[in-house]
């Protein structure tokens, strides 16, 4: 009987800890690419290039990918389905001179929504671009909140890899 009380106590403590953890996450990474902003935006705003630089898509090259809509336009969509990377989609929300805003939705292995926001700033003499990739979303209670620090650490690493891949693609490396 004591074991049951200990188990219930542990569950309550874990639920309380997860309740006190942040409800949202925000990850942001930047890199300078030796190409003008319009050229870099062309690769990010056209999902036909997405699998070539995005680290998640590189994890499962054989995943099913569907691209619809007009590149660089609201509604442009990239959908994926794979055993390792799950099921989800990216949808271009809007784009202006300095920004690209994308809605991100995961359907499997769990349902979640997030926002990908990109900022493109002329750098140096204008022949370079500082690219900032930012992602934010909610952490549902209880499990995602407990996993929040691990999710942020993993995303931070993946964003660094993705930006390096994008830099190599843009610079022809």
C-alpha positions as CSV (number, residue, x, y, z in Angstrom):
1,X,0.0,0.0,0.0
2,X,2.9,2.4,0.7
3,X,4.2,1.8,-2.8
4,X,0.8,3.0,-4.2
5,X,1.0,6.2,-2.1
6,X,4.6,6.8,-3.2
7,X,3.6,6.3,-6.8
8,X,0.7,8.7,-6.5
9,X,2.9,11.2,-4.8
10,X,5.5,11.0,-7.6
11,X,2.8,11.5,-10.2
12,X,1.4,14.5,-8.4
13,X,4.9,16.0,-8.0
14,X,5.6,15.5,-11.7
15,X,2.3,17.1,-12.7
16,X,2.9,20.0,-10.4
17,X,6.4,20.5,-11.8
18,X,5.1,20.4,-15.4
19,X,2.4,22.9,-14.4
20,X,5.1,25.4,-13.3
21,X,7.2,25.0,-16.4
22,X,6.9,27.5,-19.3
23,X,3.8,27.2,-21.5
24,X,5.6,28.3,-24.7
25,X,9.0,28.0,-26.3
26,X,11.0,30.3,-28.6
27,X,14.1,29.3,-30.5
28,X,16.1,31.7,-32.6
29,X,19.4,31.4,-34.5
30,X,21.2,33.6,-37.0
31,X,23.9,33.3,-39.6
32,X,25.5,35.7,-42.1
33,X,25.4,34.4,-45.7
34,X,27.5,36.0,-48.4
35,X,24.6,36.7,-50.8
36,X,22.1,39.5,-51.1
37,X,18.9,39.2,-49.1
38,X,16.6,38.7,-52.2
39,X,18.7,35.7,-53.3
40,X,18.6,34.1,-49.8
41,X,14.8,34.7,-49.5
42,X,14.3,32.9,-52.8
43,X,15.5,29.6,-51.3
44,X,13.5,30.0,-48.0
45,X,10.3,31.2,-49.7
46,X,10.2,28.4,-52.3
47,X,9.5,25.0,-50.6
48,X,10.9,23.2,-53.7
49,X,14.3,23.9,-52.1
50,X,13.2,22.9,-48.5
51,X,14.4,19.3,-48.5
52,X,17.8,20.3,-49.8
53,X,18.7,22.4,-46.7
54,X,16.3,21.5,-43.9
55,X,17.9,19.0,-41.4
56,X,14.6,17.2,-40.6
57,X,13.9,16.4,-44.2
58,X,17.5,15.2,-44.7
59,X,16.9,12.7,-41.9
60,X,14.5,10.8,-44.1
61,X,15.1,11.5,-47.8
62,X,12.6,8.8,-48.8
63,X,9.7,10.5,-47.0
64,X,6.7,11.5,-49.1
65,X,6.7,15.2,-49.9
66,X,3.9,17.2,-51.6
67,X,4.4,20.9,-52.6
68,X,1.5,23.0,-53.7
69,X,0.7,26.6,-54.3
70,X,2.9,29.3,-55.8
71,X,6.3,29.8,-54.3
72,X,6.8,33.1,-52.4
73,X,3.0,33.5,-52.0
74,X,0.5,33.0,-49.2
75,X,-0.8,29.4,-49.3
76,X,2.4,27.9,-50.7
77,X,2.5,24.6,-48.9
78,X,4.9,21.8,-48.1
79,X,3.5,18.6,-46.7
80,X,5.6,15.6,-45.5
81,X,4.9,12.0,-44.3
82,X,7.6,9.7,-43.0
83,X,8.3,7.0,-40.5
84,X,11.1,9.0,-38.7
85,X,9.9,12.6,-39.3
86,X,6.1,12.0,-38.8
87,X,3.4,13.9,-40.6
88,X,3.0,17.6,-40.9
89,X,3.0,20.7,-43.1
90,X,4.4,24.2,-43.6
91,X,2.2,26.9,-45.1
92,X,3.4,30.3,-46.2
93,X,1.4,32.9,-44.3
94,X,3.0,36.0,-45.7
95,X,6.2,37.6,-47.0
96,X,7.5,41.1,-47.3
97,X,10.8,42.8,-48.0
98,X,12.5,41.5,-44.8
99,X,10.3,38.7,-43.5
100,X,8.8,35.3,-44.3
101,X,6.1,34.0,-41.9
102,X,5.2,30.3,-42.0
103,X,2.6,28.3,-40.1
104,X,4.0,24.9,-39.0
105,X,1.7,22.0,-38.1
106,X,2.6,18.6,-36.9
107,X,-0.1,15.8,-37.1
108,X,2.0,12.8,-36.1
109,X,3.6,11.6,-33.8
110,X,1.7,14.3,-31.9
111,X,-0.4,17.2,-32.8
112,X,1.2,20.7,-32.4
113,X,1.3,24.0,-34.1
114,X,4.1,26.5,-34.3
115,X,5.3,29.6,-36.2
116,X,8.4,29.8,-38.3
117,X,9.5,33.5,-38.7
118,X,12.4,34.5,-40.9
119,X,14.2,37.9,-40.9
120,X,16.6,38.9,-43.7
121,X,18.8,41.9,-43.0
122,X,21.4,43.4,-45.4
123,X,24.8,43.0,-43.8
124,X,28.1,44.6,-44.4
125,X,28.2,46.4,-47.8
126,X,24.8,44.8,-48.8
127,X,26.3,41.8,-50.5
128,X,25.7,39.7,-47.4
129,X,22.6,38.9,-45.4
130,X,22.1,38.2,-41.8
131,X,19.4,35.5,-41.7
132,X,17.5,34.9,-38.5
133,X,15.3,31.8,-38.1
134,X,12.9,31.9,-35.2
135,X,10.4,29.3,-34.2
136,X,7.8,29.5,-31.4
137,X,4.9,27.5,-30.2
138,X,3.0,26.2,-27.2
139,X,4.0,23.4,-24.9
140,X,0.8,21.5,-23.9
141,X,0.6,20.3,-20.4
142,X,2.0,18.0,-19.0
143,X,4.4,16.0,-21.2
144,X,5.5,18.7,-23.7
145,X,6.2,21.2,-20.8
146,X,8.4,18.6,-19.1
147,X,10.2,18.1,-22.4
148,X,10.4,21.8,-23.1
149,X,14.2,22.2,-22.3
150,X,15.0,19.2,-24.4
151,X,12.9,20.4,-27.3
152,X,14.5,23.8,-27.2
153,X,18.0,22.3,-27.1
154,X,17.2,20.0,-30.0
155,X,15.7,22.8,-32.1
156,X,18.6,25.1,-31.4
157,X,21.0,22.4,-32.7
158,X,18.8,21.6,-35.7
159,X,18.5,25.3,-36.6
160,X,22.2,25.7,-36.5
161,X,22.6,22.8,-38.9
162,X,19.8,24.1,-41.2
163,X,21.3,27.5,-41.4
164,X,24.7,26.1,-42.3
165,X,23.1,24.0,-45.0
166,X,21.2,27.0,-46.3
167,X,24.5,29.0,-46.3
168,X,26.3,26.3,-48.3
169,X,23.4,26.1,-50.8
170,X,23.3,29.9,-51.3
171,X,27.1,30.3,-51.5
172,X,27.4,27.4,-53.8
173,X,29.5,25.3,-51.4
